[in-house]
Amino acid sequence: MLAPTQQLEAAEQQLMVFAREINQLHQAERARAVQLADALARLRDTRLDTVRTLALVVETKDPSTRAHLERTHDYAVALTGVVEPELAGNEGLRYGFLLHDVGKIGVPGAILSKPGPLDPDEWEAMRAHPLLGVQIVSCLRFLGDAVDVIRSHHERWDGRGYPSGLRAGAIPVGARIFSVCDAFDAMTSDRPYRRALPLEHAIEEVRTGAGSQFDPAMVEAFLSIAPRMVELHASLHAAGRRPLAVSPSAD
């Protein structure tokens, strides 16, 4: 039997071996964590590049679209922070805000740039763009909630929208948020067939649309930050073209 001092020395040696093994495991875990972080960063960069490419394709089809994509993205992020703060950093939702019009890739350019009212056949082609957009991005599973925005941003609270005639709470919340911002930007921007409306007029149109075109809760939230939206409108129109911003931290 070992003497007490020998037993203590043996225990100390075992503890030292154990400590070295723990340290080696810790270092290995740290190295794996760094590798995983690098892999996730590369994956995220690839996703962002894909989204940017799609947005640029839409711009090529309709040169007026890119500024609209950027502005509505920023308006919608601001409104989301009021309506559903926990969704404000949802990467998929932000992708949807930016790519909502991706289906216009499949709409004839003559319709997109027509300087007057569309005839019934042209409207039918235009109204197909949400479902065309869903088809275009169907293989990009990382988009997540983006697909709901792409599919449903032209649905109306009263059920008179398209493509599915959804009404009220059946419309995904991201699409309900976005539809208000989409309409606001459309009204406050020059279009081939009309000049931009004054901001006060556009805000009043949003107010009037509560309960028919828009979710009343979304309108109330929009009106609560209307001064911020006016400031954002001024800054975005003054900025013109800028790098596409789709990361969760880009406000």
HELIX and SHEET records of a PDB file:
HELIX    1   1 PRO A    4  LYS A   61  1                                  58    
HELIX    2   2 THR A   65  VAL A   83  1                                  19    
HELIX    3   3 PRO A   85  LEU A   87  5                                   3    
HELIX    4   4 GLU A   91  LEU A   99  1                                   9    
HELIX    5   5 VAL A  102  GLY A  106  5                                   5    
HELIX    6   6 GLY A  109  LEU A  112  1                                   4    
HELIX    7   7 PRO A  120  ARG A  127  1                                   8    
HELIX    8   8 HIS A  129  VAL A  137  1                                   9    
HELIX    9   9 ARG A  141  LEU A  143  5                                   3    
HELIX   10  10 ALA A  146  SER A  152  1                                   7    
HELIX   11  11 ALA A  168  ALA A  170  5                                   3    
HELIX   12  12 VAL A  173  MET A  187  1                                  15    
HELIX   13  13 LEU A  199  THR A  208  1                                  10    
HELIX   14  14 PRO A  216  SER A  224  1                                   9    
HELIX   15  15 ALA A  226  ALA A  239  1                                  14    
END                                                                             
